[in-house]
Amino acid sequence: MAHLITIQPSGIQFTAEPGQTILEAATVAGLGLPHACRGGDCGACEGKILEGQVDYGEYQESLLTDYDKENGLALFCAAKPLTDLSIEAYEVILADASTILTLSCQVQRMEKLCHDVMGIWLAPPADQPMQFLPGQFIDILLEDGGYRSYSLANPPEESGMMELHVRRVPNGLFSEFVFNTLKIGDSLNVKGPHGTFYLRESDKPLLCIAGGTGFAPIKSMLAHAFSQGLQRKVMLYWGARQPQDVYMADLPAQWQQAHANFNYTTVLSDTTAEDQWTGRTGLVHQAVLEDYPDLSAVQVYACGAPVMIEAIRREFGSRGMLDEDFFCDTFSFQRA
């Protein structure tokens, strides 16, 4: 039996079919609720259940405690309605469902960006360019009915091409296919765009944090913003393990030369004496905390592994970061 869901304070209503999560049902109804990972790994979709009962689903336990649930909180990407619901969500993007496209795209270019990251450039059909917001992602549809999600790394003004950064994961179903089998001229079926990780209007300084291939959506955001004459102060911190893991490093270096309002820092967590690394070391979010003891006056955009996102949400909040100024996307191994 379908359940009626009412969003407060807007009063917008939609229905959830049996087995659908709140987020899935909203998406089918053409509504955009805040979300990122869609797998209970990041907390971006956390919202409040005002009335009704849900099955909380599967999620990282640290993101939703018993105390949180007692106070009405749930992760909308995991929670499934058991009754009619009233939920609280302040960011509701009315989306035309037709903008979510399923396309057969041809591989136009492949480039090994570093030892374990492959750049792929996909061309959609000439008469169906994919319109997207910088920071959004697409799903690569697999033959077994599954999918893998990758952020679009190019800005939307380049909608005639889709740039993906695929990190090789040992035994990863799709990433091993990319590195071992995929070739120029092959076709991939994609669906998108998805996600609410995109740049918001604000006068606040922009603090971007990328872990590994989390650079991809940040690249899309900043390339677009700079092309539009962005005047806000921008700080980019990019975390990796070793020097060999950093790719496209010349691009943020070029941005730093071209834009006086941009500053770039690479942070490596696992260097050795042989690396002869003289830059910042440690965890990337800790480097930010060392430089910015007060985070109450910035907007934070972060993309990386769940552990990084969780640490930023927890520790930056204690330094004054406002919930409404934190936007994230989470890369989990299900994307490999």
C-alpha positions in Angstrom: 0.0 0.0 0.0 1.3 3.4 -1.0 1.9 6.0 1.8 1.3 9.8 1.5 4.3 11.9 2.5 3.8 15.6 3.2 6.8 18.0 3.3 6.7 20.8 5.8 6.7 23.7 5.9 5.9 23.8 2.1 2.9 21.4 2.3 4.1 19.6 -0.9 2.9 16.0 -1.1 4.0 12.8 -2.8 3.5 9.1 -2.4 5.9 6.3 -1.7 5.2 2.8 -3.1 6.0 -0.2 -0.9 9.8 -0.7 -0.7 10.7 2.8 -1.8 12.8 5.0 0.4 11.6 8.6 1.1 14.4 9.9 -1.2 13.5 7.4 -4.0 9.8 8.3 -3.9 10.6 12.1 -3.9 12.8 11.7 -6.9 10.2 9.7 -8.8 7.7 12.5 -8.0 10.1 15.1 -9.5 11.2 16.5 -6.2 14.8 17.1 -5.2 15.6 16.6 -1.5 19.2 17.1 -0.3 21.3 14.0 -0.8 24.7 12.8 -1.9 25.7 9.1 -1.5 22.2 7.5 -1.6 23.7 4.6 0.5 23.5 5.8 4.1 27.1 6.8 4.1 27.3 10.5 4.4 24.3 12.1 6.3 23.6 14.7 3.6 19.9 13.6 3.4 19.2 13.7 7.1 15.8 15.1 7.9 13.1 15.1 10.5 10.1 12.8 10.8 7.3 15.0 12.2 4.6 12.4 12.1 4.4 8.7 11.2 6.6 5.7 11.4 9.5 4.5 9.2 11.8 1.5 8.8 15.2 3.3 9.2 16.9 0.9 6.8 20.7 0.3 6.5 23.1 3.1 7.2 26.4 3.9 9.0 25.4 3.8 12.7 27.6 6.8 13.6 25.5 9.0 11.3 22.2 8.2 13.1 22.3 7.4 16.8 19.4 6.2 19.0 19.2 9.7 20.4 18.8 11.1 16.9 16.0 8.7 16.2 14.3 9.5 19.5 14.3 13.1 18.3 12.7 12.3 15.0 15.7 12.2 12.7 16.2 9.8 9.8 18.3 9.4 6.7 15.9 9.9 3.8 18.0 7.8 1.5 17.6 4.7 3.8 14.3 5.2 5.6 11.1 3.6 4.2 7.7 4.7 5.2 5.6 2.3 7.3 2.7 4.8 7.5 1.7 8.1 6.0 4.4 10.7 7.0 4.9 14.3 7.6 8.6 15.3 7.2 10.6 18.5 7.5 12.8 19.5 4.6 13.6 23.1 3.8 15.4 22.6 0.5 12.9 21.2 -2.0 14.0 21.6 -5.6 11.1 21.2 -8.0 12.6 19.2 -10.8 11.2 18.3 -14.1 11.6 14.5 -14.1 12.3 14.6 -17.9 15.7 16.2 -17.1 16.8 12.8 -15.8 18.0 11.2 -19.0 19.0 7.6 -19.9 21.5 7.9 -22.7 23.9 5.6 -24.7 27.2 7.5 -24.7 30.3 6.8 -26.7 33.8 6.8 -25.2 35.6 9.6 -27.0 38.8 9.7 -25.0 40.6 7.9 -22.3 43.7 9.1 -20.4 45.5 7.6 -17.4 45.6 10.6 -15.0 47.8 8.9 -12.5 48.8 5.3 -11.6 45.2 4.4 -10.5 42.9 7.0 -11.9 41.5 6.9 -15.5 39.9 9.9 -17.1 37.0 9.0 -19.4 35.3 11.4 -21.7 31.9 10.3 -22.9 29.9 11.9 -25.8 26.1 11.8 -25.4 24.0 11.8 -28.6 24.4 15.0 -30.5 20.7 15.8 -30.1 20.5 15.0 -26.4 23.2 16.9 -24.4 22.9 16.3 -20.7 22.1 19.5 -18.8 23.6 19.4 -15.3 24.6 21.5 -12.4 28.4 21.6 -11.6 29.0 19.0 -8.8 26.2 16.6 -9.9 26.9 12.9 -10.8 25.7 10.3 -13.2 25.1 6.5 -13.0 26.8 4.1 -15.3 24.3 1.4 -15.9 25.7 -2.1 -15.7 24.5 -5.2 -17.6 23.5 -7.0 -14.4 21.0 -4.2 -13.6 23.3 -2.5 -11.1 25.0 0.8 -11.5 28.1 2.8 -10.5 28.0 6.5 -9.8 30.6 9.0 -10.9 30.7 12.8 -10.5 30.9 14.9 -13.6 34.3 16.6 -13.6 33.7 19.1 -16.5 31.7 22.3 -16.2 28.1 22.4 -17.6 29.0 24.7 -20.4 30.8 21.6 -21.8 27.6 19.6 -21.8 28.5 18.0 -25.2 31.0 15.8 -23.3 31.0 14.1 -19.8 34.3 13.8 -18.0 34.7 11.1 -15.3 37.6 10.3 -13.0 37.5 6.6 -12.3 39.8 5.3 -9.5 40.9 1.7 -9.8 39.6 -0.4 -6.9 41.1 -3.9 -6.6 38.5 -6.4 -7.8 36.1 -3.5 -8.5 33.6 -4.6 -11.0 33.4 -1.5 -13.1 36.8 0.1 -12.4 38.7 -3.1 -13.4 36.6 -3.2 -16.6 37.6 0.4 -17.3 41.3 -0.3 -16.8 41.4 -3.7 -18.6 38.7 -3.8 -21.2 37.0 -0.4 -22.0 38.3 1.3 -25.2 37.7 4.4 -27.3 34.6 3.9 -29.4 32.8 1.7 -26.9 29.4 2.7 -25.6 28.2 3.1 -22.0 24.6 3.6 -20.8 24.3 6.4 -18.3 21.5 7.9 -16.3 21.4 11.3 -14.7 22.1 13.9 -13.6 21.7 13.3 -9.9 22.5 15.0 -6.6 22.2 18.2 -4.7 26.0 18.9 -4.4 26.2 22.1 -6.3 27.4 25.6 -5.6 25.0 27.9 -3.7 24.8 31.7 -4.0 26.5 33.4 -1.1 29.0 36.1 -0.2 30.8 33.8 2.2 34.3 32.5 1.4 34.2 29.1 -0.2 36.2 26.3 1.4 36.5 23.2 -0.8 37.9 19.9 0.5 38.6 17.0 -1.8 39.8 13.5 -1.0 41.3 11.6 -3.9 38.9 11.6 -6.9 36.6 13.8 -4.8 38.4 16.5 -6.8 36.1 15.7 -9.8 33.0 17.6 -8.7 35.1 20.3 -7.1 36.8 20.8 -10.5 33.4 21.1 -12.2 32.2 23.6 -9.7 35.3 25.8 -9.7 35.9 25.7 -13.5 32.3 26.9 -14.0 32.5 29.5 -11.2 35.7 31.0 -12.5 34.3 31.2 -16.0 31.4 33.2 -14.5 33.8 35.7 -12.9 33.5 34.4 -9.3 34.6 37.0 -6.8 34.3 35.1 -3.6 37.5 34.0 -1.8 38.1 30.3 -2.6 40.3 27.9 -0.6 40.9 24.4 -2.0 42.4 21.6 0.1 43.1 18.4 -1.7 44.0 15.3 0.3 45.8 12.2 -1.0 48.1 9.5 0.4 51.3 10.0 -1.6 52.6 12.4 -4.3 51.8 9.8 -7.0 48.1 9.9 -6.1 47.7 13.6 -7.0 46.6 14.1 -10.6 45.9 17.1 -12.7 47.9 19.2 -10.2 48.7 21.7 -12.9 45.1 22.8 -13.1 44.7 24.2 -9.5 48.2 25.6 -9.9 47.0 27.5 -13.0 43.9 28.7 -11.2 46.1 30.1 -8.4 48.2 32.0 -11.0 45.1 33.3 -12.8 42.8 34.2 -9.8 43.9 36.3 -6.9 41.0 35.1 -4.9 42.0 31.4 -5.1 44.4 29.5 -2.9 45.3 25.8 -3.2 46.9 23.4 -0.7 47.8 19.7 -1.2 47.9 17.5 1.9 49.5 14.1 1.9 48.8 11.5 4.6 51.3 8.7 4.0 54.6 10.1 2.7 58.0 8.5 3.0 61.5 9.9 3.0 61.9 8.7 -0.6 59.1 11.0 -1.6 61.1 14.1 -0.6 57.7 15.8 0.0 58.1 19.3 1.6 54.4 20.3 1.6 51.6 19.7 4.2 51.2 16.3 5.7 48.5 14.6 7.8 44.8 14.3 7.2 43.3 16.9 5.0 40.5 18.0 7.3 43.0 18.5 10.1 45.1 20.8 7.9 42.0 22.9 7.4 41.4 23.1 11.2 45.0 24.1 11.7 44.5 27.0 9.3 41.0 28.0 10.3 40.2 27.8 14.0 36.9 29.6 13.4 34.7 28.2 10.6 31.5 30.2 11.3 31.9 32.5 8.3 32.6 30.1 5.5 30.6 27.7 3.2 32.2 24.2 3.1 32.0 21.9 0.1 33.5 18.5 0.7 33.8 15.3 -1.4 35.6 12.2 -0.5 35.4 9.0 1.5 32.7 8.5 4.2 35.3 8.7 7.1 36.5 12.1 5.8 32.9 13.5 5.4 32.0 12.3 8.9 35.1 13.8 10.5 34.4 17.2 8.7 30.8 17.2 9.8 31.7 16.4 13.4 34.9 18.5 13.9 34.0 21.5 11.8 30.7 21.8 13.6 32.6 22.2 16.9 34.6 25.1 15.2 31.4 27.0 14.3 30.5 25.6 10.9 26.8 26.0 10.4 24.7 23.0 9.2 23.2 25.2 6.4 26.7 26.0 5.2 27.9 22.4 4.8 27.4 20.6 1.5 29.0 17.2 0.7 29.2 14.2 -1.6 30.5 10.9 -0.4 32.4 8.3 -2.5 31.9 4.8 -1.2 33.2 1.5 -2.5 29.9 0.7 -4.0 30.8 3.2 -6.7 33.7 1.1 -7.9 
